[in-house]
Amino acid sequence: MNFTAHVHVMPLKDLLDPQGKAVMSGLDNLGVSGVQDVRIGKRITLQIEAADREKAHSIADTCARQLLCNAVMEYYEIHLD
C-alpha cells in the first residue's frame, strides 16, 4: 500500500526562533495587528510503500528521528494520509 506521510518539524518552544521573530517584525512594519507569535518550521512529505499504516508510520518516524529533525533544537509530528 502507498501512504503519504507529512512530517512537521518545528523549533522547540523554549528556544528562540529568529526567523519567526523576523517575520513578526515584518508584520509589525506592515501594520498587521493581532498576531501574537510566529514560529517557522518545515514540512516534509514522504511517499511510503508499506504493508500497513503502522509500518508506514514507523518508517516516517525513523526518517524524522535519524535525519529530518535535530532533537536538540526541534520536535516533529507525523500525519499520514
QUIVEN-V663506 format. One record per residue. N is the residue number from 1. RES is the residue in one small letter. SS is DSSP state (H for helix, E for strand, L for the rest). D_CENTER is the distance of its C-alpha to the mean C-alpha in Angstrom with 1 decimal. Layout:
n={N;N}
res={RES;RES}
ss={SS;SS}
d_center={D_CENTER;D_CENTER}
This chain:
n={1;2;3;4;5;6;7;8;9;10;11;12;13;14;15;16;17;18;19;20;21;22;23;24;25;26;27;28;29;30;31;32;33;34;35;36;37;38;39;40;41;42;43;44;45;46;47;48;49;50;51;52;53;54;55;56;57;58;59;60;61;62;63;64;65;66;67;68;69;70;71;72;73;74;75;76;77;78;79;80;81}
res={m;n;f;t;a;h;v;h;v;m;p;l;k;d;l;l;d;p;q;g;k;a;v;m;s;g;l;d;n;l;g;v;s;g;v;q;d;v;r;i;g;k;r;i;t;l;q;i;e;a;a;d;r;e;k;a;h;s;i;a;d;t;c;a;r;q;l;l;c;n;a;v;m;e;y;y;e;i;h;l;d}
ss={L;E;E;E;E;E;E;E;E;E;E;L;L;L;L;L;L;H;H;H;H;H;H;H;H;H;H;H;H;L;L;L;L;L;L;L;L;L;L;L;L;E;E;E;E;E;E;E;E;L;L;L;H;H;H;H;H;H;H;H;H;H;H;H;H;H;H;H;L;L;L;L;L;E;E;E;E;E;E;E;L}
d_center={24.5;21.5;18.1;14.9;11.8;8.5;5.7;2.3;2.2;4.5;8.2;10.6;12.6;15.8;15.0;15.9;13.4;16.0;14.2;13.7;17.4;18.6;17.3;18.8;22.0;22.1;21.9;24.6;26.7;26.4;27.8;24.8;25.2;23.6;20.0;19.6;16.4;13.6;10.3;8.6;5.2;4.5;4.8;7.3;10.2;12.8;16.3;17.8;21.5;22.3;25.2;23.3;20.1;20.1;20.5;17.7;15.3;16.9;16.5;12.7;12.6;14.9;13.0;9.8;12.3;14.6;13.0;9.3;8.5;11.2;12.1;14.4;12.0;8.5;7.4;5.5;6.5;8.4;10.4;13.6;15.9}
